[in-house]
Amino acid sequence: MKAVVYGLLALLYVLHTDVWYWDDPRMLLGVPIGFTYHVLWTIVVTGAFWLAVRYAWPTELEAAAEHAPDAPADRPDRDPASVQSP
């Protein structure tokens, strides 16, 4: 799944520069078509990054950080019951 997410992000990176709408005077939804393209592109990128966080996030790094001996005990993402006082 990681390869699919990374491929999608690479494709969206390439599609970011919409050279096909640079000189297009048409209007869509009351705004220039290039602006409409970028609004829709941004919505798709939001979904792609949600997929990246959901399926391609390196959970092994978070697990290692939580169990590190020098990890701060007052992090807001920790359960207050698991924090040991010195």
C-alpha positions as CSV (number, residue, x, y, z in Angstrom):
1,M,0.0,0.0,0.0
2,K,2.9,2.3,0.7
3,A,4.0,2.1,-3.0
4,V,0.5,3.1,-4.1
5,V,0.4,6.1,-1.8
6,Y,3.9,7.2,-2.8
7,G,3.0,6.8,-6.5
8,L,-0.1,8.9,-6.0
9,L,1.8,11.6,-4.3
10,A,4.4,11.6,-7.1
11,L,1.6,11.9,-9.7
12,L,0.0,14.7,-7.8
13,Y,3.3,16.5,-7.7
14,V,3.6,16.3,-11.5
15,L,0.0,17.4,-11.9
16,H,0.5,20.5,-9.7
17,T,1.7,22.7,-12.5
18,D,-1.2,22.9,-14.8
19,V,0.4,24.3,-18.0
20,W,-2.7,23.4,-20.0
21,Y,-4.8,26.0,-18.2
22,W,-2.3,28.9,-18.1
23,D,-3.7,30.8,-21.1
24,D,-7.3,29.5,-20.9
25,P,-9.8,32.4,-20.4
26,R,-12.8,30.1,-19.6
27,M,-14.7,30.4,-16.4
28,L,-15.9,27.5,-14.3
29,L,-18.1,27.9,-11.3
30,G,-17.6,31.6,-11.6
31,V,-13.8,31.6,-11.3
32,P,-11.1,31.0,-13.9
33,I,-10.7,27.4,-14.8
34,G,-7.1,27.3,-13.5
35,F,-8.2,28.4,-10.1
36,T,-11.0,25.7,-10.1
37,Y,-8.4,23.1,-11.1
38,H,-6.2,24.1,-8.1
39,V,-9.1,24.0,-5.7
40,L,-10.0,20.5,-6.8
41,W,-6.4,19.5,-6.9
42,T,-6.0,20.7,-3.3
43,I,-9.0,18.6,-2.2
44,V,-7.5,15.5,-3.9
45,V,-4.1,16.2,-2.3
46,T,-5.8,16.4,1.1
47,G,-7.2,12.9,0.6
48,A,-3.9,11.6,-0.6
49,F,-2.0,12.9,2.4
50,W,-4.7,11.4,4.6
51,L,-4.0,8.0,2.9
52,A,-0.3,8.6,3.5
53,V,-0.8,9.1,7.2
54,R,-3.2,6.2,7.5
55,Y,-1.3,3.6,5.5
56,A,2.3,4.8,5.0
57,W,3.1,6.4,8.3
58,P,6.2,4.9,9.9
59,T,4.7,3.5,13.1
60,E,8.0,1.8,14.0
61,L,9.6,5.2,14.5
62,E,6.8,6.3,16.9
63,A,7.1,3.1,18.9
64,A,10.9,3.6,19.2
65,A,10.4,7.2,20.3
66,E,7.9,6.2,22.9
67,H,10.2,3.6,24.4
68,A,13.4,5.7,24.2
69,P,15.0,6.2,27.6
70,D,15.4,10.0,27.0
71,A,11.8,10.5,25.9
72,P,10.2,13.4,27.8
73,A,7.6,12.3,30.3
74,D,5.5,15.4,30.0
75,R,4.5,15.0,26.4
76,P,0.8,15.8,25.8
77,D,0.2,12.6,23.8
78,R,1.1,10.4,26.8
79,D,-1.4,9.0,29.2
80,P,-1.1,10.9,32.5
81,A,-1.5,7.7,34.4
82,S,1.6,6.2,32.8
83,V,3.9,9.2,33.6
84,Q,6.2,8.4,36.5
85,S,7.2,11.2,38.8
86,P,10.9,11.5,39.6
